[in-house]
Amino acid sequence: LSFWLALVCYCRYNTIISTSKGVFTLPGTLYLVATPIGNLDDMPPRVAATFGLADFVAAEDTRVTLRLLNHLGLKKPMVSYYEHALHHGEAILNRIEAGENCALCSDAGMPCISDPGEQIVREAHERGIRVVPIPAASACVTALAASGQPTARFVFEGFLPVPKRDRRERLAFLQNETRTMIFYEAPHKLRGTLDDLAAAFGADRSVSLCRELTKLHEEIKKTTLGEAVAFYKDNDPRGEYVLVLAGADPTAVEQAAAPTLEEAVAAARALQAGGLPPAAAAKQAGEETAAAGLRRLQLADLALQRLDAIVELFNRGFLDKDGLRHIVGGSRLRAHVLGNPLLGAGIARCAVRLSLFQPGKQSINKALFFRLHVTFLCHTVE
C-alpha cells in the first residue's frame, strides 16, 4: 500500500511539472534552488521542476516563497531557515539523511550568497550529504553586466557591516582594492552608505546604482559617488539597490604603497645590522623595493659607505685620483648620479677629502682595480 501511495504522489507531481525537462531527484539531497530576482517570467523550467519534485522547502521567508509556489500551482511543506532560525538546520539535515529531498531557497536570487544558507551547506558537506545547485539569476552578476564598470575582475561585498566601527574598518580594508566592488543596500540606508563610500574612496570614484532589477521600475545609473550623494539629498531612494563601484587605479595604488628612499635605506641598514655585508644588504633591499622602481644605487647611505671604502683604499695607497675618476666616471653610473643628489653630494665630499691627500700615492694594481670596478658597478648599479 505504501508503494502504491508513493507512486500516486509521484505521478501527481509529474502532472504539474514534467520530468521531460531533464530533472530528476536523488534521495537524501539538498538542492540550492535560485529564485527570480524580481520578474517571475525569469523562472527557469529546471527551477520550477525541482520545487515540484522536492519533499519539502526550506525558505528564508515562507510568506515570500508561498507566493512563488502559488504562482507555480504547487503546495509544499515548508520550514523557515533564516538568520534567527539557524537552529532549524539540524532538523532539516536529519530529514535529508532519512532520505527526503530539500529545496533550499532565499527570497530572491541564489541562496547562500549574502544569505544564511551558507551555514547549512557547510554542515551538509561535513555530514556527507549531497548538495546540488539549481542556478538562475543573481542580482550581483546581473548588475555587474549592465553597470558599465570593468567586469574582468570583481569582488562581491554584499551588505556592509552595520556597526560604524566595523564599517570603517571594512572600508579601510578596501581602500586599495583595484577590482570592481559590488555592494547591496536597502533604500532606507542608501544615503548613509553613499556618504561613507564617498568619504572612503573620494567623490570622483565611478559608481553604478542599479535598482529594482528585472522589475517594472528598473533603473541603472552610472555616475560618481559625489553626484550620487547630491542626487539622493533631494530624491528619496526607492527599491533594493546594487552598487557597482569601480576599483582604485592600479598605478596610483602602487605608487602610494611604494616604500620611500628613506624606508629603503632603513631596510638596508637593518639588514646590515643583522650581519649582511653592505653589498648583500644593498642587493636584498633593492630587490624588496623593486616594485617601487628603486634601484640599489638609490640606497644612498650604502653608496656613500662604498665611496668611503674607496677613499680608504686611496689612503692605503691602492688607488690614485685617476682610478677614482675612472670608477665614478662611467656613463651608466654618471647617469644615476645626476638623478641622485645625495650620491652626487657624497662623491663631492669624497673629492674634497681626496684633495687633502698628498699626491704620489702608489697606483692600484690592474687586477685589483678591475675587481673593484666590476664589484662597485654590479652592487651599486642595477
Contacts in CASP RR format, 6 or more apart in sequence:
PFRMAT RR
TARGET T0000
AUTHOR 0000-0000-0000
METHOD contacts of the structure
MODEL  1
LSFWLALVCYCRYNTIISTSKGVFTLPGTLYLVATPIGNLDDMPPRVAAT
FGLADFVAAEDTRVTLRLLNHLGLKKPMVSYYEHALHHGEAILNRIEAGE
NCALCSDAGMPCISDPGEQIVREAHERGIRVVPIPAASACVTALAASGQP
TARFVFEGFLPVPKRDRRERLAFLQNETRTMIFYEAPHKLRGTLDDLAAA
FGADRSVSLCRELTKLHEEIKKTTLGEAVAFYKDNDPRGEYVLVLAGADP
TAVEQAAAPTLEEAVAAARALQAGGLPPAAAAKQAGEETAAAGLRRLQLA
DLALQRLDAIVELFNRGFLDKDGLRHIVGGSRLRAHVLGNPLLGAGIARC
AVRLSLFQPGKQSINKALFFRLHVTFLCHTVE
13 52 0 8 1.000
13 53 0 8 1.000
16 52 0 8 1.000
16 72 0 8 1.000
16 73 0 8 1.000
16 74 0 8 1.000
17 23 0 8 1.000
17 48 0 8 1.000
17 49 0 8 1.000
17 51 0 8 1.000
17 52 0 8 1.000
17 53 0 8 1.000
17 72 0 8 1.000
17 74 0 8 1.000
18 49 0 8 1.000
19 49 0 8 1.000
19 53 0 8 1.000
21 45 0 8 1.000
21 46 0 8 1.000
21 49 0 8 1.000
22 46 0 8 1.000
22 49 0 8 1.000
23 45 0 8 1.000
23 46 0 8 1.000
23 49 0 8 1.000
23 50 0 8 1.000
23 53 0 8 1.000
24 53 0 8 1.000
25 31 0 8 1.000
25 50 0 8 1.000
25 53 0 8 1.000
25 54 0 8 1.000
25 101 0 8 1.000
26 101 0 8 1.000
26 130 0 8 1.000
26 132 0 8 1.000
27 99 0 8 1.000
27 100 0 8 1.000
27 101 0 8 1.000
28 96 0 8 1.000
28 97 0 8 1.000
28 98 0 8 1.000
28 99 0 8 1.000
28 100 0 8 1.000
28 101 0 8 1.000
28 129 0 8 1.000
28 130 0 8 1.000
29 96 0 8 1.000
29 101 0 8 1.000
29 102 0 8 1.000
29 129 0 8 1.000
29 130 0 8 1.000
29 131 0 8 1.000
29 132 0 8 1.000
30 93 0 8 1.000
30 96 0 8 1.000
30 101 0 8 1.000
30 102 0 8 1.000
30 104 0 8 1.000
30 120 0 8 1.000
30 121 0 8 1.000
30 124 0 8 1.000
30 129 0 8 1.000
30 130 0 8 1.000
30 131 0 8 1.000
30 132 0 8 1.000
31 50 0 8 1.000
31 54 0 8 1.000
31 101 0 8 1.000
31 102 0 8 1.000
31 103 0 8 1.000
31 104 0 8 1.000
31 132 0 8 1.000
31 133 0 8 1.000
31 134 0 8 1.000
32 104 0 8 1.000
32 110 0 8 1.000
32 111 0 8 1.000
32 112 0 8 1.000
32 121 0 8 1.000
32 131 0 8 1.000
32 132 0 8 1.000
32 133 0 8 1.000
32 134 0 8 1.000
33 47 0 8 1.000
33 50 0 8 1.000
33 51 0 8 1.000
33 54 0 8 1.000
33 103 0 8 1.000
33 104 0 8 1.000
33 105 0 8 1.000
33 111 0 8 1.000
33 134 0 8 1.000
34 47 0 8 1.000
34 105 0 8 1.000
34 109 0 8 1.000
34 110 0 8 1.000
34 111 0 8 1.000
34 133 0 8 1.000
34 134 0 8 1.000
34 135 0 8 1.000
34 136 0 8 1.000
34 137 0 8 1.000
34 138 0 8 1.000
35 43 0 8 1.000
35 47 0 8 1.000
35 65 0 8 1.000
35 68 0 8 1.000
35 105 0 8 1.000
35 106 0 8 1.000
35 107 0 8 1.000
35 108 0 8 1.000
35 109 0 8 1.000
35 136 0 8 1.000
36 42 0 8 1.000
36 43 0 8 1.000
36 68 0 8 1.000
36 108 0 8 1.000
36 109 0 8 1.000
36 136 0 8 1.000
36 137 0 8 1.000
36 214 0 8 1.000
37 108 0 8 1.000
37 109 0 8 1.000
37 137 0 8 1.000
37 138 0 8 1.000
37 139 0 8 1.000
37 142 0 8 1.000
37 213 0 8 1.000
37 214 0 8 1.000
38 108 0 8 1.000
38 213 0 8 1.000
38 214 0 8 1.000
38 215 0 8 1.000
39 214 0 8 1.000
39 215 0 8 1.000
40 68 0 8 1.000
40 71 0 8 1.000
42 136 0 8 1.000
42 137 0 8 1.000
42 214 0 8 1.000
43 72 0 8 1.000
43 136 0 8 1.000
44 135 0 8 1.000
44 136 0 8 1.000
46 134 0 8 1.000
47 134 0 8 1.000
47 136 0 8 1.000
48 72 0 8 1.000
50 103 0 8 1.000
50 134 0 8 1.000
51 57 0 8 1.000
51 68 0 8 1.000
51 69 0 8 1.000
51 72 0 8 1.000
51 74 0 8 1.000
51 76 0 8 1.000
51 103 0 8 1.000
52 72 0 8 1.000
52 74 0 8 1.000
52 76 0 8 1.000
53 101 0 8 1.000
54 76 0 8 1.000
54 101 0 8 1.000
54 102 0 8 1.000
54 103 0 8 1.000
55 77 0 8 1.000
55 95 0 8 1.000
55 100 0 8 1.000
55 101 0 8 1.000
55 102 0 8 1.000
56 76 0 8 1.000
56 77 0 8 1.000
56 78 0 8 1.000
56 79 0 8 1.000
56 95 0 8 1.000
56 100 0 8 1.000
56 102 0 8 1.000
56 103 0 8 1.000
57 65 0 8 1.000
57 69 0 8 1.000
57 76 0 8 1.000
57 77 0 8 1.000
57 78 0 8 1.000
57 79 0 8 1.000
57 102 0 8 1.000
57 103 0 8 1.000
57 104 0 8 1.000
57 105 0 8 1.000
58 78 0 8 1.000
58 79 0 8 1.000
58 80 0 8 1.000
58 81 0 8 1.000
58 88 0 8 1.000
58 89 0 8 1.000
58 92 0 8 1.000
58 102 0 8 1.000
58 103 0 8 1.000
58 104 0 8 1.000
58 105 0 8 1.000
58 120 0 8 1.000
59 65 0 8 1.000
59 78 0 8 1.000
59 79 0 8 1.000
59 80 0 8 1.000
59 81 0 8 1.000
59 105 0 8 1.000
59 106 0 8 1.000
60 80 0 8 1.000
60 81 0 8 1.000
60 82 0 8 1.000
60 105 0 8 1.000
60 106 0 8 1.000
60 107 0 8 1.000
60 111 0 8 1.000
60 115 0 8 1.000
60 116 0 8 1.000
61 80 0 8 1.000
61 82 0 8 1.000
61 107 0 8 1.000
62 78 0 8 1.000
62 79 0 8 1.000
62 80 0 8 1.000
64 107 0 8 1.000
64 108 0 8 1.000
65 78 0 8 1.000
65 105 0 8 1.000
65 107 0 8 1.000
66 78 0 8 1.000
68 105 0 8 1.000
69 75 0 8 1.000
69 76 0 8 1.000
76 103 0 8 1.000
79 88 0 8 1.000
79 91 0 8 1.000
79 92 0 8 1.000
80 88 0 8 1.000
81 88 0 8 1.000
81 89 0 8 1.000
81 92 0 8 1.000
81 104 0 8 1.000
81 116 0 8 1.000
81 117 0 8 1.000
81 120 0 8 1.000
82 116 0 8 1.000
83 116 0 8 1.000
86 116 0 8 1.000
86 119 0 8 1.000
86 120 0 8 1.000
89 119 0 8 1.000
89 120 0 8 1.000
89 123 0 8 1.000
92 102 0 8 1.000
92 120 0 8 1.000
93 120 0 8 1.000
93 123 0 8 1.000
93 124 0 8 1.000
93 127 0 8 1.000
93 129 0 8 1.000
95 102 0 8 1.000
96 102 0 8 1.000
96 124 0 8 1.000
96 129 0 8 1.000
97 127 0 8 1.000
97 129 0 8 1.000
103 134 0 8 1.000
104 111 0 8 1.000
104 117 0 8 1.000
104 120 0 8 1.000
104 121 0 8 1.000
105 111 0 8 1.000
106 112 0 8 1.000
106 113 0 8 1.000
106 115 0 8 1.000
106 117 0 8 1.000
108 139 0 8 1.000
109 136 0 8 1.000
109 137 0 8 1.000
109 138 0 8 1.000
109 139 0 8 1.000
110 133 0 8 1.000
110 135 0 8 1.000
110 136 0 8 1.000
110 138 0 8 1.000
111 117 0 8 1.000
112 118 0 8 1.000
112 121 0 8 1.000
113 138 0 8 1.000
113 140 0 8 1.000
113 156 0 8 1.000
114 156 0 8 1.000
114 158 0 8 1.000
114 159 0 8 1.000
114 184 0 8 1.000
121 131 0 8 1.000
124 131 0 8 1.000
125 131 0 8 1.000
137 214 0 8 1.000
139 184 0 8 1.000
139 213 0 8 1.000
139 240 0 8 1.000
139 242 0 8 1.000
140 156 0 8 1.000
140 158 0 8 1.000
140 182 0 8 1.000
140 184 0 8 1.000
140 242 0 8 1.000
142 210 0 8 1.000
142 213 0 8 1.000
142 214 0 8 1.000
142 242 0 8 1.000
143 182 0 8 1.000
143 208 0 8 1.000
143 210 0 8 1.000
143 213 0 8 1.000
143 220 0 8 1.000
143 242 0 8 1.000
143 244 0 8 1.000
144 151 0 8 1.000
144 154 0 8 1.000
144 180 0 8 1.000
144 182 0 8 1.000
144 244 0 8 1.000
145 151 0 8 1.000
146 208 0 8 1.000
146 210 0 8 1.000
146 220 0 8 1.000
147 180 0 8 1.000
147 208 0 8 1.000
147 210 0 8 1.000
147 220 0 8 1.000
147 222 0 8 1.000
147 244 0 8 1.000
148 208 0 8 1.000
148 222 0 8 1.000
148 244 0 8 1.000
149 180 0 8 1.000
149 206 0 8 1.000
149 208 0 8 1.000
149 222 0 8 1.000
149 244 0 8 1.000
149 245 0 8 1.000
149 246 0 8 1.000
150 180 0 8 1.000
150 246 0 8 1.000
150 247 0 8 1.000
151 180 0 8 1.000
153 178 0 8 1.000
153 179 0 8 1.000
153 180 0 8 1.000
154 179 0 8 1.000
154 180 0 8 1.000
154 181 0 8 1.000
154 182 0 8 1.000
155 177 0 8 1.000
155 179 0 8 1.000
155 180 0 8 1.000
155 181 0 8 1.000
155 182 0 8 1.000
156 182 0 8 1.000
157 170 0 8 1.000
157 174 0 8 1.000
157 181 0 8 1.000
157 182 0 8 1.000
157 183 0 8 1.000
158 182 0 8 1.000
158 183 0 8 1.000
158 184 0 8 1.000
159 183 0 8 1.000
159 184 0 8 1.000
159 185 0 8 1.000
160 167 0 8 1.000
160 170 0 8 1.000
160 171 0 8 1.000
160 183 0 8 1.000
160 185 0 8 1.000
160 193 0 8 1.000
160 196 0 8 1.000
161 167 0 8 1.000
161 170 0 8 1.000
167 196 0 8 1.000
168 196 0 8 1.000
171 196 0 8 1.000
171 197 0 8 1.000
171 200 0 8 1.000
171 201 0 8 1.000
172 200 0 8 1.000
174 181 0 8 1.000
174 200 0 8 1.000
175 200 0 8 1.000
175 201 0 8 1.000
175 248 0 8 1.000
176 248 0 8 1.000
176 253 0 8 1.000
176 256 0 8 1.000
176 257 0 8 1.000
177 247 0 8 1.000
177 248 0 8 1.000
178 247 0 8 1.000
178 248 0 8 1.000
178 249 0 8 1.000
178 250 0 8 1.000
178 253 0 8 1.000
179 247 0 8 1.000
180 244 0 8 1.000
180 245 0 8 1.000
180 246 0 8 1.000
180 247 0 8 1.000
181 244 0 8 1.000
181 245 0 8 1.000
181 247 0 8 1.000
182 242 0 8 1.000
182 243 0 8 1.000
182 244 0 8 1.000
182 245 0 8 1.000
183 193 0 8 1.000
183 197 0 8 1.000
183 242 0 8 1.000
183 243 0 8 1.000
183 245 0 8 1.000
184 240 0 8 1.000
184 241 0 8 1.000
184 242 0 8 1.000
184 243 0 8 1.000
185 193 0 8 1.000
185 240 0 8 1.000
185 241 0 8 1.000
185 242 0 8 1.000
185 243 0 8 1.000
186 240 0 8 1.000
186 241 0 8 1.000
187 236 0 8 1.000
187 237 0 8 1.000
187 238 0 8 1.000
187 239 0 8 1.000
187 240 0 8 1.000
187 241 0 8 1.000
188 237 0 8 1.000
190 232 0 8 1.000
190 237 0 8 1.000
190 241 0 8 1.000
191 229 0 8 1.000
191 232 0 8 1.000
191 233 0 8 1.000
191 237 0 8 1.000
193 243 0 8 1.000
194 225 0 8 1.000
194 226 0 8 1.000
194 228 0 8 1.000
194 229 0 8 1.000
194 232 0 8 1.000
195 229 0 8 1.000
197 205 0 8 1.000
197 207 0 8 1.000
197 225 0 8 1.000
197 243 0 8 1.000
197 245 0 8 1.000
198 205 0 8 1.000
198 225 0 8 1.000
198 226 0 8 1.000
198 228 0 8 1.000
198 229 0 8 1.000
201 225 0 8 1.000
201 245 0 8 1.000
201 248 0 8 1.000
202 225 0 8 1.000
202 226 0 8 1.000
203 224 0 8 1.000
203 225 0 8 1.000
203 226 0 8 1.000
203 229 0 8 1.000
204 224 0 8 1.000
204 225 0 8 1.000
204 226 0 8 1.000
205 224 0 8 1.000
205 225 0 8 1.000
205 245 0 8 1.000
205 246 0 8 1.000
205 247 0 8 1.000
206 222 0 8 1.000
206 223 0 8 1.000
206 224 0 8 1.000
206 245 0 8 1.000
206 246 0 8 1.000
207 222 0 8 1.000
207 223 0 8 1.000
207 224 0 8 1.000
207 225 0 8 1.000
207 228 0 8 1.000
207 243 0 8 1.000
207 244 0 8 1.000
207 245 0 8 1.000
207 246 0 8 1.000
208 220 0 8 1.000
208 221 0 8 1.000
208 222 0 8 1.000
208 223 0 8 1.000
208 243 0 8 1.000
208 244 0 8 1.000
209 219 0 8 1.000
209 220 0 8 1.000
209 221 0 8 1.000
209 223 0 8 1.000
209 228 0 8 1.000
209 241 0 8 1.000
209 242 0 8 1.000
209 243 0 8 1.000
210 219 0 8 1.000
210 220 0 8 1.000
210 221 0 8 1.000
210 241 0 8 1.000
210 242 0 8 1.000
210 243 0 8 1.000
210 244 0 8 1.000
211 217 0 8 1.000
211 218 0 8 1.000
211 219 0 8 1.000
211 220 0 8 1.000
211 237 0 8 1.000
211 238 0 8 1.000
211 239 0 8 1.000
211 240 0 8 1.000
211 241 0 8 1.000
211 242 0 8 1.000
212 218 0 8 1.000
212 219 0 8 1.000
212 238 0 8 1.000
212 239 0 8 1.000
212 240 0 8 1.000
213 242 0 8 1.000
217 238 0 8 1.000
217 239 0 8 1.000
221 228 0 8 1.000
223 231 0 8 1.000
225 245 0 8 1.000
254 291 0 8 1.000
254 292 0 8 1.000
258 289 0 8 1.000
258 291 0 8 1.000
258 292 0 8 1.000
258 293 0 8 1.000
258 294 0 8 1.000
259 267 0 8 1.000
259 289 0 8 1.000
259 292 0 8 1.000
259 294 0 8 1.000
261 294 0 8 1.000
261 298 0 8 1.000
261 299 0 8 1.000
261 300 0 8 1.000
263 289 0 8 1.000
264 285 0 8 1.000
264 286 0 8 1.000
264 289 0 8 1.000
264 292 0 8 1.000
264 294 0 8 1.000
264 298 0 8 1.000
264 299 0 8 1.000
265 285 0 8 1.000
265 299 0 8 1.000
265 300 0 8 1.000
265 301 0 8 1.000
265 302 0 8 1.000
267 285 0 8 1.000
267 288 0 8 1.000
267 289 0 8 1.000
268 281 0 8 1.000
268 282 0 8 1.000
268 284 0 8 1.000
268 285 0 8 1.000
268 286 0 8 1.000
268 299 0 8 1.000
268 301 0 8 1.000
268 302 0 8 1.000
269 281 0 8 1.000
269 301 0 8 1.000
271 280 0 8 1.000
271 281 0 8 1.000
271 284 0 8 1.000
271 285 0 8 1.000
272 278 0 8 1.000
272 281 0 8 1.000
272 302 0 8 1.000
276 284 0 8 1.000
278 302 0 8 1.000
278 305 0 8 1.000
278 306 0 8 1.000
279 306 0 8 1.000
279 375 0 8 1.000
279 379 0 8 1.000
281 302 0 8 1.000
282 296 0 8 1.000
282 299 0 8 1.000
282 302 0 8 1.000
282 303 0 8 1.000
282 379 0 8 1.000
282 380 0 8 1.000
283 296 0 8 1.000
283 379 0 8 1.000
285 296 0 8 1.000
285 299 0 8 1.000
285 302 0 8 1.000
286 294 0 8 1.000
286 295 0 8 1.000
286 296 0 8 1.000
286 299 0 8 1.000
286 382 0 8 1.000
295 336 0 8 1.000
295 381 0 8 1.000
295 382 0 8 1.000
296 302 0 8 1.000
296 379 0 8 1.000
296 380 0 8 1.000
296 381 0 8 1.000
296 382 0 8 1.000
297 303 0 8 1.000
297 333 0 8 1.000
297 336 0 8 1.000
297 340 0 8 1.000
297 343 0 8 1.000
297 380 0 8 1.000
297 381 0 8 1.000
297 382 0 8 1.000
298 336 0 8 1.000
298 340 0 8 1.000
298 343 0 8 1.000
300 340 0 8 1.000
300 342 0 8 1.000
300 343 0 8 1.000
302 380 0 8 1.000
303 342 0 8 1.000
303 343 0 8 1.000
303 346 0 8 1.000
303 380 0 8 1.000
304 342 0 8 1.000
304 343 0 8 1.000
304 346 0 8 1.000
304 349 0 8 1.000
306 376 0 8 1.000
306 379 0 8 1.000
306 380 0 8 1.000
307 328 0 8 1.000
307 346 0 8 1.000
307 347 0 8 1.000
307 349 0 8 1.000
307 350 0 8 1.000
308 350 0 8 1.000
310 319 0 8 1.000
310 324 0 8 1.000
310 327 0 8 1.000
310 350 0 8 1.000
310 372 0 8 1.000
310 376 0 8 1.000
311 350 0 8 1.000
311 353 0 8 1.000
311 354 0 8 1.000
313 319 0 8 1.000
313 364 0 8 1.000
313 372 0 8 1.000
314 320 0 8 1.000
314 321 0 8 1.000
314 324 0 8 1.000
314 354 0 8 1.000
314 357 0 8 1.000
314 361 0 8 1.000
315 357 0 8 1.000
317 361 0 8 1.000
317 362 0 8 1.000
317 364 0 8 1.000
318 362 0 8 1.000
318 364 0 8 1.000
318 365 0 8 1.000
318 368 0 8 1.000
319 361 0 8 1.000
319 364 0 8 1.000
319 369 0 8 1.000
319 372 0 8 1.000
320 360 0 8 1.000
320 361 0 8 1.000
320 362 0 8 1.000
320 363 0 8 1.000
320 364 0 8 1.000
321 354 0 8 1.000
321 359 0 8 1.000
322 363 0 8 1.000
323 364 0 8 1.000
323 369 0 8 1.000
324 350 0 8 1.000
324 354 0 8 1.000
326 369 0 8 1.000
326 373 0 8 1.000
327 333 0 8 1.000
327 372 0 8 1.000
327 373 0 8 1.000
327 376 0 8 1.000
328 334 0 8 1.000
328 337 0 8 1.000
328 347 0 8 1.000
332 377 0 8 1.000
332 381 0 8 1.000
333 377 0 8 1.000
333 380 0 8 1.000
333 381 0 8 1.000
336 343 0 8 1.000
336 381 0 8 1.000
337 343 0 8 1.000
337 344 0 8 1.000
337 347 0 8 1.000
364 372 0 8 1.000
END
